[in-house]
Protein backbone atom coordinates (compact mmCIF):
# COMPACT_ATOMS: atom_id res chain seq x y z
CA UNK A 1 0.00 0.00 0.00
CA UNK A 2 1.68 3.18 -1.21
CA UNK A 3 -0.72 5.67 0.44
CA UNK A 4 0.49 9.22 -0.26
CA UNK A 5 3.67 9.55 -2.28
CA UNK A 6 5.60 12.78 -2.76
CA UNK A 7 8.34 13.43 -5.27
CA UNK A 8 11.06 14.59 -5.08
CA UNK A 9 12.20 14.09 -1.47
CA UNK A 10 14.92 16.74 -1.65
CA UNK A 11 15.57 19.64 -3.98
CA UNK A 12 17.87 22.63 -4.12
CA UNK A 13 16.88 25.59 -6.29
CA UNK A 14 18.42 28.90 -7.13
CA UNK A 15 16.37 32.05 -6.65
CA UNK A 16 14.10 32.56 -9.65
CA UNK A 17 14.03 28.94 -10.78
CA UNK A 18 10.78 27.06 -11.10
CA UNK A 19 9.78 23.58 -10.06
CA UNK A 20 6.80 21.31 -9.51
CA UNK A 21 6.20 19.01 -6.57
CA UNK A 22 4.08 15.96 -7.27
CA UNK A 23 1.73 14.31 -4.82
CA UNK A 24 0.01 11.03 -5.70
CA UNK A 25 -2.47 9.06 -3.59
CA UNK A 26 -3.90 5.63 -4.28
CA UNK A 27 -6.74 5.69 -1.73
CA UNK A 28 -9.36 7.31 -4.00
CA UNK A 29 -9.51 10.30 -1.64
CA UNK A 30 -11.49 13.39 -2.66
CA UNK A 31 -9.59 15.93 -0.58
CA UNK A 32 -5.92 16.74 -1.03
CA UNK A 33 -3.75 19.35 0.69
CA UNK A 34 -0.36 21.01 0.49
CA UNK A 35 1.24 22.25 3.72
CA UNK A 36 4.57 23.81 4.50
CA UNK A 37 6.38 23.34 7.78
CA UNK A 38 8.84 25.86 9.11
CA UNK A 39 10.60 25.88 12.50
CA UNK A 40 8.36 27.36 15.17
CA UNK A 41 5.46 27.83 12.70
CA UNK A 42 3.81 24.43 12.71
CA UNK A 43 2.13 23.31 9.50
CA UNK A 44 0.51 26.00 7.40
CA UNK A 45 -1.96 25.27 4.62
CA UNK A 46 -0.88 26.50 1.19
CA UNK A 47 -3.64 25.24 -1.10
CA UNK A 48 -6.14 22.43 -1.05
CA UNK A 49 -8.57 20.63 -3.33
CA UNK A 50 -12.00 19.18 -2.60
CA UNK A 51 -12.12 17.12 -5.79
CA UNK A 52 -10.79 16.66 -9.30
CA UNK A 53 -10.60 19.95 -11.16
CA UNK A 54 -11.01 22.09 -8.03
CA UNK A 55 -8.49 24.09 -6.00
CA UNK A 56 -8.75 26.61 -3.19
CA UNK A 57 -6.40 28.90 -1.28
CA UNK A 58 -5.21 28.11 2.19
CA UNK A 59 -3.43 30.29 4.75
CA UNK A 60 -0.24 31.04 2.77
CA UNK A 61 -0.97 30.72 -0.98
CA UNK A 62 1.21 33.52 -2.35
CA UNK A 63 4.00 32.40 -4.67
CA UNK A 64 2.46 28.96 -5.28
CA UNK A 65 0.09 27.48 -7.83
CA UNK A 66 -1.65 24.12 -7.82
CA UNK A 67 -3.51 21.84 -10.18
CA UNK A 68 -5.70 18.78 -9.72
CA UNK A 69 -6.26 17.47 -13.22
CA UNK A 70 -6.59 13.89 -12.03
CA UNK A 71 -8.20 12.77 -8.79
CA UNK A 72 -5.12 10.92 -7.63
CA UNK A 73 -2.62 13.71 -8.27
CA UNK A 74 -2.14 17.16 -6.75
CA UNK A 75 0.69 19.30 -8.09
CA UNK A 76 2.32 22.24 -6.33
CA UNK A 77 4.22 24.70 -8.50
CA UNK A 78 6.72 27.40 -7.69
CA UNK A 79 7.05 29.70 -10.72
CA UNK A 80 9.89 31.85 -9.39
CA UNK A 81 11.41 30.42 -6.24
CA UNK A 82 12.45 32.73 -3.40
CA UNK A 83 14.59 32.01 -0.31
CA UNK A 84 11.46 32.49 1.83
CA UNK A 85 10.09 29.32 0.22
CA UNK A 86 12.82 27.22 1.81
CA UNK A 87 10.77 24.78 3.84
CA UNK A 88 9.59 21.22 4.21
CA UNK A 89 6.49 20.57 2.11
CA UNK A 90 3.93 17.96 3.01
CA UNK A 91 1.08 16.63 0.93
CA UNK A 92 -1.94 15.02 2.57
CA UNK A 93 -5.23 13.47 1.56
CA UNK A 94 -8.45 12.29 3.16
CA UNK A 95 -11.80 10.78 2.32
CA UNK A 96 -15.12 12.61 2.74
CA UNK A 97 -17.50 11.79 5.56
CA UNK A 98 -18.68 8.41 6.71
CA UNK A 99 -16.11 8.41 9.49
CA UNK A 100 -13.24 8.14 6.97
CA UNK A 101 -11.96 11.64 7.41
CA UNK A 102 -8.55 10.84 8.82
CA UNK A 103 -5.76 12.78 7.15
CA UNK A 104 -2.87 10.83 5.67
CA UNK A 105 0.48 12.47 4.96
CA UNK A 106 3.26 11.89 2.52
CA UNK A 107 6.85 11.73 3.73
CA UNK A 108 7.66 15.33 2.83
CA UNK A 109 9.87 17.26 0.41
CA UNK A 110 12.77 19.27 1.75
CA UNK A 111 13.27 22.31 -0.47
CA UNK A 112 16.13 24.77 -0.21
CA UNK A 113 16.16 27.96 -2.26
CA UNK A 114 19.55 29.65 -2.43
CA UNK B 1 -9.81 32.64 10.71
CA UNK B 2 -9.93 30.01 13.39
CA UNK B 3 -7.22 30.06 16.07
CA UNK B 4 -5.77 26.76 17.26
CA UNK B 5 -3.62 26.89 20.37
CA UNK B 6 -1.71 23.98 21.85
CA UNK B 7 -0.21 23.76 25.29
CA UNK B 8 2.32 23.30 26.60
CA UNK B 9 4.70 24.19 23.76
CA UNK B 10 7.42 21.94 25.20
CA UNK B 11 7.37 19.06 27.64
CA UNK B 12 10.14 16.92 29.09
CA UNK B 13 9.19 13.68 30.81
CA UNK B 14 10.94 10.82 32.49
CA UNK B 15 10.14 7.45 30.95
CA UNK B 16 7.06 5.98 32.62
CA UNK B 17 5.44 9.31 33.44
CA UNK B 18 1.98 10.39 32.27
CA UNK B 19 1.13 13.60 30.43
CA UNK B 20 -1.79 15.62 29.10
CA UNK B 21 -1.58 17.78 25.99
CA UNK B 22 -4.24 20.36 25.26
CA UNK B 23 -5.68 21.86 22.07
CA UNK B 24 -7.99 24.90 22.25
CA UNK B 25 -9.82 26.24 19.23
CA UNK B 26 -11.75 29.44 18.69
CA UNK B 27 -14.66 28.31 16.51
CA UNK B 28 -17.04 25.39 16.09
CA UNK B 29 -15.37 22.45 14.39
CA UNK B 30 -16.61 19.26 12.79
CA UNK B 31 -13.27 17.56 12.35
CA UNK B 32 -10.43 17.29 14.87
CA UNK B 33 -7.40 15.07 14.57
CA UNK B 34 -4.23 14.44 16.58
CA UNK B 35 -0.91 13.67 14.91
CA UNK B 36 2.53 12.60 16.03
CA UNK B 37 5.57 13.78 14.09
CA UNK B 38 8.47 11.50 14.90
CA UNK B 39 12.11 12.68 14.98
CA UNK B 40 12.48 11.63 11.33
CA UNK B 41 9.72 14.01 10.29
CA UNK B 42 7.03 11.46 9.52
CA UNK B 43 3.47 12.54 10.43
CA UNK B 44 1.27 9.79 11.82
CA UNK B 45 -2.44 10.14 12.45
CA UNK B 46 -3.23 9.18 16.04
CA UNK B 47 -6.92 10.00 16.37
CA UNK B 48 -9.84 11.34 14.40
CA UNK B 49 -11.96 12.69 17.24
CA UNK B 50 -14.45 15.50 16.52
CA UNK B 51 -16.20 14.68 19.80
CA UNK B 52 -16.17 12.15 22.60
CA UNK B 53 -13.36 9.91 23.82
CA UNK B 54 -11.20 7.31 22.11
CA UNK B 55 -8.39 5.09 23.31
CA UNK B 56 -5.59 3.37 21.49
CA UNK B 57 -3.19 1.52 23.76
CA UNK B 58 -1.38 3.97 26.02
CA UNK B 59 -2.89 6.96 24.22
CA UNK B 60 -6.35 8.36 24.60
CA UNK B 61 -8.06 11.54 23.45
CA UNK B 62 -11.12 13.48 24.51
CA UNK B 63 -12.80 16.31 22.62
CA UNK B 64 -15.41 18.55 24.23
CA UNK B 65 -16.66 20.33 21.14
CA UNK B 66 -19.13 22.57 23.01
CA UNK B 67 -16.27 23.96 25.11
CA UNK B 68 -13.85 24.05 22.16
CA UNK B 69 -10.99 21.95 23.43
CA UNK B 70 -9.42 18.55 23.05
CA UNK B 71 -7.00 16.63 25.28
CA UNK B 72 -4.45 13.98 24.38
CA UNK B 73 -3.38 11.69 27.22
CA UNK B 74 -0.15 9.73 27.12
CA UNK B 75 0.28 7.17 29.87
CA UNK B 76 3.45 5.31 30.86
CA UNK B 77 5.47 7.32 28.34
CA UNK B 78 8.27 5.69 26.37
CA UNK B 79 11.25 7.21 24.57
CA UNK B 80 9.55 6.35 21.27
CA UNK B 81 6.77 8.83 22.20
CA UNK B 82 9.23 11.68 21.66
CA UNK B 83 8.46 14.09 18.86
CA UNK B 84 5.93 16.80 18.14
CA UNK B 85 2.21 16.37 18.68
CA UNK B 86 -0.17 18.40 16.55
CA UNK B 87 -3.89 18.89 16.58
CA UNK B 88 -5.72 19.94 13.42
CA UNK B 89 -9.29 21.20 13.08
CA UNK B 90 -11.83 21.98 10.39
CA UNK B 91 -14.30 24.81 10.88
CA UNK B 92 -17.94 23.70 10.80
CA UNK B 93 -19.22 26.02 8.12
CA UNK B 94 -19.97 25.37 4.47
CA UNK B 95 -17.47 27.69 2.85
CA UNK B 96 -14.65 26.47 5.09
CA UNK B 97 -15.49 22.84 4.61
CA UNK B 98 -12.18 21.78 3.16
CA UNK B 99 -9.63 23.55 5.31
CA UNK B 100 -7.80 21.67 8.04
CA UNK B 101 -5.81 24.07 10.22
CA UNK B 102 -3.00 22.97 12.50
CA UNK B 103 -1.91 24.17 15.89
CA UNK B 104 1.73 25.01 16.58
CA UNK B 105 2.41 21.69 18.22
CA UNK B 106 3.72 20.38 21.54
CA UNK B 107 7.29 19.11 21.46
CA UNK B 108 7.64 16.12 23.78
CA UNK B 109 10.95 14.68 24.90
CA UNK B 110 10.90 11.46 26.93
CA UNK B 111 14.15 10.73 28.78
CA UNK B 112 15.21 7.17 29.66
Interface residues (C-beta under 8 A of the other chain):
Chain A: X31 X33 X35 X40 X41 X42 X43 X44 X45 X48 X49 X50 X56 X58 X59 X88 X90 X92 X94 X99 X101 X102 X103 X104 X105 X107 X108
Chain B: X1 X31 X33 X35 X41 X42 X43 X44 X45 X48 X86 X88 X97 X98 X99 X100 X101 X102 X103 X104 X105
